[in-house]
Amino acid sequence: MRNAWQELSGLLLPVSCAGCGRPRTELCGTCRTALHGAPARRVRPSPRPPGLPTVYAAAPYENAVRAVLLAHKERGALGLAEALGRALASGVRAGTERSGGAGPLLLVPVPSARSSTAARGHDPVRRIAGRAARDLRRGGLPARVLPLLRQRRAVADQSGLGARQRRANLAGALEITAGGGRLLGHRLLRHGRVILVDDLLTTGSTLAEAARALGEAYGAGREPADHGECRAAVVAASPTAFEINRN
């Protein structure tokens, strides 16, 4: 019901650009360009947490991009999911073009805590992942969302925590779902290209923990797919992660 009201209110009430506040548009052309107007690039946080997969991001997390992500996640601006999904899809494409392989793209969203999903009225990462998969299919790439992971214990709020504290906070926090465990031997997973997806990369601790949980489920020393290393894509990453990548 809450999601339906959010969708309806977005149609009936006056809107302004989520990125810059320009009236009469949910996302103006300038802010849309900031979100996915440039090719997605590889990002590397420093320090890099152990186990972090190769990550590609569409845009730096600043200014309009930051405002748009927060509007979707925290204020329920669900109409922004389409543009955010397109940005995430560009990160997925950038990673898979460099890894090769021909299997379907399996987008595994980083899970939110149940309490966060309940408070927000939606799961922002899963929603964006769904839009990204649709964008990829429109471009001729077979893609689907597989919510294989869940939180197995509560974690503290990450805001204000440093890189080392975040790693400690998240260590062992994720696990494969019961349904995901049943899928591990399925032909789709054996031959698909697994891509971890999230909305944002800061220290990389969350994606590293997600990669650990997937690797543990598949078995020690085995990769989630036959086509090489596990990869990841995000909508946005810390600007410093882009700057480090220039060197």
C-alpha positions in Angstrom: 0.0 0.0 0.0 2.8 2.4 0.9 4.6 1.8 -2.4 1.3 2.4 -4.3 0.8 5.7 -2.5 4.4 6.8 -3.3 3.9 6.0 -6.9 0.6 7.8 -7.1 1.8 10.9 -5.2 4.6 11.2 -7.6 2.1 11.5 -10.4 -0.3 13.9 -8.7 1.9 16.3 -6.7 4.1 19.0 -8.1 7.7 17.7 -8.5 11.1 19.2 -8.7 14.4 17.7 -9.8 15.8 15.4 -7.2 19.3 16.5 -8.1 19.1 20.3 -8.3 15.6 21.3 -7.4 14.6 22.6 -10.9 10.8 22.7 -11.0 8.4 20.5 -13.0 10.7 17.6 -13.6 11.7 14.7 -11.4 15.2 14.5 -12.9 16.4 17.3 -15.3 18.7 16.7 -18.2 21.8 18.1 -16.5 21.4 15.8 -13.5 20.6 12.9 -15.7 23.9 13.5 -17.5 25.7 13.6 -14.2 24.3 10.2 -13.3 25.0 8.3 -16.5 26.4 10.7 -19.1 30.0 9.2 -18.9 31.2 5.6 -19.4 31.3 3.6 -16.2 34.8 3.1 -14.8 36.6 0.8 -12.4 36.8 2.1 -8.9 39.2 1.2 -6.1 38.7 2.3 -2.5 41.8 2.9 -0.4 42.5 1.0 1.7 41.0 -1.9 -0.3 39.3 -4.4 2.0 40.4 -8.1 1.6 38.1 -10.0 -0.8 36.7 -7.0 -2.6 35.8 -8.0 -6.2 36.5 -5.8 -9.2 34.0 -3.0 -9.0 32.7 -0.6 -11.7 30.7 2.6 -11.0 28.7 4.9 -13.2 29.3 8.2 -11.3 31.1 9.8 -8.4 28.9 10.1 -5.2 28.7 13.8 -5.0 26.4 16.8 -5.7 23.4 15.8 -7.9 24.2 12.1 -7.9 24.3 12.0 -4.1 21.0 13.9 -3.9 19.3 11.6 -6.4 20.4 8.4 -4.6 19.2 9.8 -1.2 15.9 10.9 -2.7 15.2 7.4 -4.0 16.5 5.5 -0.9 15.3 7.7 2.0 12.4 9.8 0.6 10.8 7.1 -1.5 11.1 8.9 -4.9 10.5 5.6 -6.7 10.3 7.2 -10.1 14.0 7.7 -10.0 14.6 3.9 -10.1 14.6 3.9 -13.9 17.4 6.4 -14.2 19.4 4.8 -11.4 18.9 1.3 -12.9 20.2 2.6 -16.2 23.3 3.9 -14.4 23.8 0.6 -12.7 23.4 -1.3 -16.0 26.3 0.7 -17.4 28.5 -0.5 -14.6 27.4 -4.1 -15.2 28.2 -3.8 -18.9 31.6 -2.2 -18.2 32.6 -5.1 -16.0 31.3 -7.9 -18.2 32.8 -6.5 -21.3 36.3 -6.9 -19.7 35.6 -10.3 -18.2 34.3 -12.1 -21.2 32.0 -15.1 -21.1 28.7 -15.7 -22.7 26.4 -16.9 -20.0 23.4 -14.9 -18.6 24.1 -12.0 -16.3 22.9 -12.8 -12.7 22.6 -9.6 -10.7 22.8 -10.4 -6.9 21.7 -7.3 -4.9 23.4 -6.6 -1.6 20.6 -7.1 1.0 19.2 -4.4 3.2 18.3 -5.1 6.8 14.6 -6.0 7.2 14.1 -3.1 9.6 15.5 -0.7 7.0 13.3 -2.1 4.3 10.3 -1.8 6.5 11.1 1.7 7.6 11.6 2.9 4.0 8.7 0.9 2.5 10.9 -0.5 -0.2 14.2 -2.2 -0.9 16.1 0.4 -2.9 18.9 -1.8 -4.2 16.7 -4.6 -5.3 14.4 -2.1 -7.1 17.3 -0.5 -8.9 18.7 -4.0 -9.8 15.4 -4.9 -11.4 15.4 -1.8 -13.5 19.1 -2.5 -14.5 18.2 -6.1 -15.5 15.4 -4.7 -17.7 17.8 -2.2 -19.3 20.3 -4.9 -20.0 17.7 -7.2 -21.6 16.6 -4.3 -23.9 20.2 -4.1 -25.0 20.2 -7.7 -25.9 22.0 -9.1 -22.8 20.1 -11.8 -20.9 19.9 -10.6 -17.3 17.9 -11.4 -14.2 17.9 -10.5 -10.5 18.7 -13.2 -8.1 18.3 -12.2 -4.4 20.7 -14.9 -3.1 21.9 -13.1 0.1 20.4 -12.0 3.4 21.6 -10.6 6.7 22.0 -13.2 9.4 22.7 -10.8 12.2 22.1 -7.2 13.0 24.8 -4.7 12.1 25.4 -1.2 13.5 24.6 1.9 11.5 27.6 2.4 9.1 27.5 6.2 9.1 30.4 7.6 11.0 32.4 4.4 10.9 35.9 4.2 9.4 37.1 1.5 7.0 38.4 -0.8 9.7 35.3 -0.4 11.8 33.1 -1.1 8.9 34.9 -4.3 8.1 34.5 -5.4 11.8 30.9 -4.4 11.8 30.1 -6.4 8.7 32.3 -9.5 9.2 30.2 -12.6 8.9 27.0 -10.6 8.6 25.7 -12.0 5.3 24.7 -15.5 4.3 23.1 -17.3 1.4 19.3 -17.5 1.6 17.5 -20.9 1.9 16.3 -20.5 -1.7 19.7 -19.5 -2.9 21.2 -22.6 -1.4 18.9 -24.7 -3.4 19.9 -22.9 -6.6 23.6 -23.3 -6.2 23.7 -26.5 -8.2 21.3 -25.2 -10.9 22.6 -25.0 -14.4 21.7 -21.2 -14.5 24.2 -20.5 -11.7 26.8 -22.8 -12.9 27.0 -21.1 -16.3 25.8 -17.6 -15.5 28.0 -14.5 -14.8 27.4 -13.4 -11.2 27.5 -9.7 -10.6 27.1 -8.3 -7.1 25.2 -5.0 -7.3 24.7 -2.1 -4.8 23.7 1.5 -5.0 26.9 2.9 -3.5 30.5 2.0 -2.7 32.4 3.9 0.0 35.0 1.7 1.8 34.0 -1.5 -0.1 33.4 -3.4 3.1 29.8 -4.3 2.2 30.7 -5.7 -1.2 33.7 -7.6 0.2 31.4 -9.2 2.8 28.9 -10.1 0.1 31.6 -11.7 -2.0 32.8 -13.7 1.0 29.3 -15.0 1.6 28.8 -16.0 -2.0 32.2 -17.7 -2.1 31.6 -19.6 1.1 28.3 -20.8 -0.3 30.0 -22.1 -3.5 32.8 -23.7 -1.5 36.3 -22.7 -0.6 38.5 -21.9 -3.5 35.7 -21.9 -6.1 34.4 -18.8 -8.0 30.6 -18.1 -8.3 30.8 -18.6 -12.0 32.8 -20.6 -14.5 33.9 -17.5 -16.4 36.3 -16.0 -13.9 36.3 -13.8 -10.9 33.2 -12.4 -9.2 32.6 -8.8 -10.2 30.5 -6.0 -8.9 28.7 -2.9 -10.1 27.4 0.1 -8.3 25.5 3.3 -9.3 28.0 5.6 -7.5 31.3 5.5 -5.6 33.3 7.8 -3.4 35.0 10.4 -5.6 38.4 9.4 -4.1 37.9 5.9 -5.5 37.7 7.4 -9.0 40.7 9.6 -8.4 42.8 6.6 -7.2 41.8 4.8 -10.4 43.4 7.5 -12.5 46.9 6.6 -11.3 
